[in-house]
């Protein structure tokens, strides 16, 4: 029997969203995480990070044992939770209403349909704004409509059933549904001054039903453009829908995840805020979108970065707010218990101030793939690219924090150096193919010198493998990405040996990989990184070992939750999902792995791009 008061595991949640923000809905019908109006706003429901103070919106059978089952309506982000008790069965449909005009309205709609028997349900709306810091002021505006206000946030709450104001600063009620009965609960975000300026009134129930139908249709229309003719298409489409949900429609930014502070190691400090747009992850997402045929989303992020960096490469950050904000200083939220006691709970991310040299290469590759899809950079784009490539030419000798945002002292990470090489190599090719003026002689000298340095200091000749950092023996799963930028061929013996060594030395069991084993200075043992397993799949598939790739792929996709959602990491011993959830990096790596399997089996059709364009 699910208990609404217990702290569910990370994998027990489903995602809903509207390309502006998102929420997590538990198997038990409780919304335990929701930030409005944006991904990175303060939480309105945050029980995920504090079962007492965080707040929630729950719908559950009243009394007696019951079970909850979840699934998505096909090709949508409309979540269906079946609530089944000895008295009967009800179906709960959850979504953010999706406006075709991308308006600023954020409206969360919960619809309860009776299926069989007669089910009595408890309804509880307990907002706790600003990460549980503010209990709301509740006002009644009519028999069935209330406003809940706290600070600069407000929710307008309407339900078919009357809700009563509870002394504990929440709204509660009870509904009974049988076959054919429907009860709606609508929560609409509003700035408080608009609530005062125009007191809320009852919405039209039939209009709410139409909005539900329109949301279903919107998602299906978008998803029908995703194509991968392969047995893995359904899973790849689900990952594509998740990535779309993590896209911030007004700007084209792609959030790494919709959550903060879900731990990589339960009970410890490996808790970070991922509700922002990383250059690297978003570039990967653009590639994954293009591989499935969603080129509009792939191209939108390129424009976002240009705007956010103000057209000046020297002002580039590795991570931005989804609106393009630059100030993301990390803050600890005192007083929150954290997920299963994992503290601190953090907002903001200090990685914005790190030097991560691979970002240069990722952005040049983003433009390179855009160019291969038939576009040519304009004058402003080209000036930005030239300054970006110049930075790679001049800065590759520096130590940086690398793809994993190394918490210790910066180092000469091989993946970072290879991405600088890629920036130079692709820059030279762009200048040639687009007939653009550029200091290509200087770039060629820098590229060739960099390659010689990588091969001398980043390649272990005794073992015949690439290593994590210059003059060190440790391996790094990020090395599996070297062929994606054409630094080394997939079937090159050096790459094959490196992939085999990573598979052996970073093995976490059952097809899982750790990202590295070197001590990074943080306490606690993090889980296995799911994206790394999918990177291995692509290496094996394109390296001529499709059967090995299929074996690893099948083990990796088995780590998705009941809805096909992936976390950042997984505990190799227990199988528990860890880290912020769902994690865009894992979903995009899943797509690229599925595409690699399909291409190596000769099964790609439809809108999918060929391998040269995708890479």
N, C-alpha and C positions, 0 to 999 in steps of 0.2 A: 504493500500500500504506500504510494507516494505521500510524503509528508511535506506540505508546503512550507513548513518552518525549517526544514533541514537544508543544509548547504549542498546543492547538487554538484556533481563533478563537471569539469569544463565540457566534457563530451556529451553531457546530457541536455545541451541547448541547441536550438535552431535559430537561424538568423532571419530577420526581416529588415527591409530597408527601402529607401526611395531615392537613392543617389544623392542624398543630402546628409542623411544620418541613418542610424540603425538601432536595432534592439535585439536582445537575446531572450528567447522564450523557452522556458524549461519544459521537460517532458510532462511536468505536473500542471502545465497551463499558466505558470507564473512568469511575468516579465520581470526579470531580475537585473536587467541592465538596459538603460536607454538614456541617451544624451540628446538634448534638443536645444536649438534648432540644427546644430551641426555635429559631425562626428566628435569634434574636440571641445564641444560645450560641456558645461558641468552636468553631471548626471541628475536626472529627475527620478529615476529608479536605479538604485545601486546596491541592492541586496547581495549581488555577486561579490562585492568587496566588503560588506559588513552586514551580517544577517539581522542585526538589531537596528542599526541606524540608517541603513542604506535606502529603504523604501522599495516597494514593489507594486505590481498590479496583478492580482491573482484571481483566477476563476477555477473553482474546483468543486467536485461533488461534496455535498454536506453530509458528513458522518459516514461511517461504515467503510469497509475496504473497497478500493477501486484501483484501476490501472489506467495509465496514459500511454498512448502510442502516437508517434508523429510521422508525417510525410509531407512533401510539397505537392501542390497541384502541379501537374506536368508542365515543365518548361516555364515555371514562374518562381517568384519568391513569396508566394502566398502559402503560409504554413497552416497545415491542418493537424490539430491535436485531437485525437479521439479519446474521450473520457468515458470509461466503461465501469459500471458498478453492477451489483446484483439487481438493482431496480431498473436498469436500462442503460441506454447509451446516448451520448450527445457528441456533437462535432463542433469544435472551436476553430474558426478560421481567423487568422491574424495576418494583418498586412499594414504597411504604411500606404495610404492612398497615393497613387502615382499620378501626378498632374502632367498632362502632355505638354503644357506650356511652361513646365519647370518653375512654377510660382513659388513664393516663399512660404506658402502654407505647409505646415507639417501636421499631418493628421493620422493618428494611429487608430485603426478600426478593428474591433474584436466582435465577431459575429458567432452566436451560439445557435446551432440548429439541433432540434430534437431528432433522434434517429429511430429509437425503439424504446418501449416502456415509458417510464416517467422518472426523470432525473431532476433532483433538487440541487441547485448550485449556489455556492457562496461566492459573492463578488466583493472584492476588496480593492480599493484604489487608494494607495498610500504614497503620494509623492514626497520625496525628501530632496529638495533642490540643493544645488551646489555641493555635490558629493556627500549628501546626507547631513549637511551643516544646517539646513533650514527646514523647519517644519512649516507647512503652508497655512496661510490664512484662508479658511474655506467660507465661501458665501453662496447662498442659494439665490438663483435668478428666476426660478420657475419651479414647477412641480418636479421636473426631471433634469434640470440643468443647473450646474454649479460651476464656480470658478475656484481654483486653488492657486494662491499667489504666494510667492516667496522671493524677496529681493527683486531682481530684474527678470524673473521667470514667472510664467503662469500657464496653467492647463485649464481649458474649458472642458468639463466632463458632462456628457449626456448619456443616459441609458433609458431603454424602453421601460425598465423596472425602476421604481423609485428607490433612490439611495438616501441613506440617512447619514447625518454628520456624526461621526464618532468622537468622543472626547479626546481620543488619541491623535487628532488632526488627520483623519482619514475618512473616506466614504465607504460605507458597507451596505450590502443588500443581499437579497436572496431571490432566485428565479427558479421556476419549475418549467421544464420543457418536455413535451412529448412529440411524437411524429408530426411533422408539419409546422411545429412552433419555431419561432425565431426571436431571439433577443439580441439587441445590438448595444455595444458599448463603444462610445466614440470619445477620444481624447485629442483635443486640438491645441497645439502650442500657440501662445499669443504673448506679445509683450504686455505687461500689466496695464500700461496706460491705455491700450486699445480696449481692454476689458471695461475700463471706466468710461471711455469715450462712447462705446457702443455696447451696452449690456447684452450678453449673449442670449440667444433664444433657441428654442427647440429646432433641431434640423429636421428635414423631411426624411422619414425612414426609407421611403422608396428611392430617394436620391442617394442615400447611403448604400442601398443595394446596388444601384447602378454604378456607383463609384467602385464598389468591390468588383463588379463585372468588368469595368473599364480597366482596373488595375491588372486583373488576370489577363485581359486581352493585350494590354501594353507590354507586359513581360513576354507573352507568347509571340507577339509581332517582332520584338527585338530578338528573341532567342532563335527564331526560325532562320535567321541569317547565319547562325553558327553551323559550320559543316565540317565533319570529319568522318568519312566513310570507312568505318572500322568498328569492330565490336566494342571499342572503348569510347564511342561517340557520346553515349548518354552521360558518362562520368565527366568527360571533357566539357560537355555543354553545361553541366552543373557547375563546374569550376569557372566557366566563362560567366555564368550568371552571378556567381559570388564576386568575381572581379568587377563586373558591371555595378553591383551594389556598393562596392567600395569606392566607386568613382564619384567625385563631387561635381555634379552636373554644371554648376555655374562657372567653374574654372577649368575643368578637365583634369584636375589633380586626382591622384589615386592614393587613398589611405592604405597604409600597410596592414592595418587591422582596425576593427571598430572598438577595441577595448584597451584599457590600461592596467598594468600591474598584475596581470595573471602570470603566475610565477613559472620560470623555467626550472626551478628547483623548489618544491613546496617547503614553506617555512623559512626560507632564506631571503636575501636581499636582491636576488636576480629578477627584479620586477621593473618593467619599463613601460613607458607610454608610447604606443605605436599608432596613435590616431592621426598621423601626419603623413606627408608625401615625401618619401625618399627618392632622390634622383635615380639611384640604382634599381630599387624594387619597381619603381614606376616604369623605368625603361624596359625591364624584364616583362612587366605587364603589357606594355605596348607591343612587344614581340609576340607574346602569347595571344593577344587580341588579333593581331594580324594573321597569325597562324590559323586561327579559326574563321577569319574573314571579316572581323569587326574592325575595319581600317579606320573608321571615323574616330573611335575611341583611341586607337593607336596613335593617331595624328594629333589629337587634342592635347595630350600631355606635352608634346614638343613645344607647342605655343605657350602652354602654362609656364614652362621653365624659362622661356625667353622673357616673358613678362616679369616673372618673379626675380630673375637676376637683373632686371632692368636693362637687358641687352649688354651687360658688362660681365665678361667671363670672370674677371678678377673679383667680382662681388658674389660669385656663385657659392651657395651653401649646399651641403649634402642632403638637407632635409628642410622642408617648409611646412607651414600651416596649409590646410587645404584651400584657403583663400589666398595663398601667397605670402602669408605673414612670415617674417624673419625672426622675430623675438620669441623663442620657444624655451626660455630658461627653465630648467627643471625645478620643481617644487615638491616638497614632501607634504602630504596631507595628514597632519597629525589627527589622532583620535579615531581613525578608521582601523578596524580589526584586520583588514586584508583578507584575501582569499585563503581560507584555511590557515589563518594566522601568518600569512606571508606579508611581512612589512619590510620596508615602507611602501605605502601607496603613493605613487608618483603621478604628477601631471607635468607636461612639458618634457623636453628631451635635450640634454646638453650635447648630444651628438651633433647638433647644428653648428657647434663651434669647432668640430674636429676637422683635421685634414684627412680626406679620403681620396687618394689620387685616382682610384678607379672611376670616380664620377666623370672625369674628363672623357675617358674612353666610352663610357656608357652613353653620354650625350652625343658624341660624334657618331657612334654606331646607330643611335636613334635617327639622326639625320640621314645616315647612309642607307638605312632600310627604307626610310621615307623616299629618298632619291630612287632607290631600286623599284619603288612602286610607281615611278613615273613622274616624280616631282623634281624641281630644281630649286635650290635655295636662292632666295632673293638677296638684294644687296645688304639689307640689315642682317639677315640670317648669316650671310657669309662673313661679314665683319665680326659677328659674335663667334662663329666657328674658328676663324683665324686666330682670334685672341685666346680661345679655349685651347687650340692645338699648340699655340706658342707656350701656354702655361705648362702643357704636358712636356714640351721639348725642354723647357728650362727647369721644371720642378721635379722630374722623375728621380733625381738623385736624393731627394728628401726622404726621410722616414715618415711613415703615415700610420693611421690607425686601421686602415684596411677595411675589407668587406664586412668583417665581424665587429667593427667598432671596438677594437682592442682596448680593454680597460687599463692595461699596464702601459709601460713606456712604448712609444711608437717604434716601428721596426721597418725594415726593407722587405715588405711582403711581396712575394713573387706575383700573386694575382694582380696587385696594384700596378706593378711594373709592366706586366703584360697588357693591361688596359691602357696604360700610357703609350706603349708601343702601338696598340690598336688605334688610338686617337691619331697618331702620326701617320700610320699606314693608310687608314681610311681617309684622312685629310688629303694626303697626296693623291689618292685615287679620285676623290671628289673634285679636287682642283683640275685634274686631267679631264675627267668625264664631263664636268660642267664648264670647262674652259674658263676657269677663274684664275685671276692673278693671286699668287701666294708665294711665300718664301720656301718653295719646295726643296731647293738645294739644302738649305739649313735643316729642314724637316727630315730629309733623307739621311743626312749625317747623324742627326740625333736618333733617328729610328735604328740605324745600323749599329751605332754605338750601344744603344740600349739593348738590342738583341744580343750582342756579344757579351754584355755584362750579365744578362739573365742566364745565358748558357754557361757562363763561367762560374757565377756565384749562386745561381738559383737552381742549378741542375746537379744532382749527385751522380757523378760519373761512375762511381763504384757500383751503385745499385741501378743506375740507368733510369732514374726517376726525377721529376721535379719536386721541389721541397717548398715548405711554407714560406720561408724567409731566407734571405741571403746568408750563406755560410752556416746554416743550421740544418740538423738532420730531420726535424719533425715534418710530418705531412699535414696537408690541409685539404678538406673536401672541395674547397673553392677551386682547386687545380683542375677539377673535372670540367670547368667552364672554359678552359684555354682554347679548345677547338671552336667554340661558338664565335670567336672573333678571328678565326683563321690564323692564329699564331702557330698552331701545329695541326696537322691533319688528324682526323679522327682515327685513321688506321696506321698512323705513324707508330713505330715500335716504341718510341719514348712515351707516347701517350698511352699505349696499351699497357706498358709496364707500370706507368703511374697509376692508372685506373686499378690494376690488379693489386698494387701495393696499398692504395687507399682502401680497397675492399677488404684487405687482410688486416691492416694495422689500425684502421678506424672502425672496425666491425663492432657493432653493438648487439649483434645477434638477430637472426630471423630477417635478414635483408636490410636491417637498419644500420645507419652510420652516425658516428659522432662527427661534428664538424672539425674538431682537432682534439688532441689529447694533451697539448702543452698547457702548463699551469698559467692561467690568465690572471691570477691574483684575487679572484672573487671566491668566497666560500661556497660550498655546496656543489654537488655533482649535477650538472644540467643533463637533460635528456638527449636522446638521439634526435638529430635534425631531419625532419621528413623531406625537406626540399633536397637534401644531399642524396637521398636514395633515388629520387627522380632524376637528379643530375647524372647519377651513375647509370640509370636506365638508358638515358640518351647516349652516353659514352659507349655503352655496350652495344646498343642497337646500331649506331652509326659506325662503330668500330668492327662490325662484321660478326657480332655475336648475339643475334636476335633471340635465341633460345634462353641464354643467360639473362638478357634484358627482360624478357617476359617473366621469368621467375622472380626477379627482383621487383618488377612492376606489380605483379599480383600480390606480393607480400606487402608492398607499400600501400596500395589502395585499400588493403584490408584494415589499415589503421585509420581510415575515415570513420566518423561516427555514423549513427543510424540514418543520417540525412545526407551522407556523402560530403560532409564538411571536415576539413583538415585543420589541425592546430599547427603551431610552429614546431613543437617537439612532442616526443612520446617517451614515457618511462619504459625502458626496454624490459624491465622485470615484470611490471604489473600491466603494461599496455595503456596506462592512464594518459590521457592527452594533457599536454603542458604548454604553457606560454599563451600569448594573446591569441584570440580565437574569434572567428576563423582567420587564418593567416594567409594574406594574399600571396606571399612568396611561395608557400607550399602549393597553392592552387595553380599558380602560373607555371611552376615547375612540373606539376602534374600534366598540364596541357602540353607542354613541350615534350615531355616523355611520351605521351600518347601519340603525338604527331610523329615523333621519331620512329615509334613502332609501326605506325601506319605506313610511313614512307618507305621504311626498309622492307616492308611486306608488300609494297606496291599497291596500296589500297586507298590512296588519297584522291578524292574527287571533289566536286562542288566548288565552293568559293575559296577553298584553301589555296594558299600561295605555294609556289614551288620552293624547294629547299634553299636555293640561292637567295631568293627574295626574303624568305623568313629569317635567315641568318644575317 
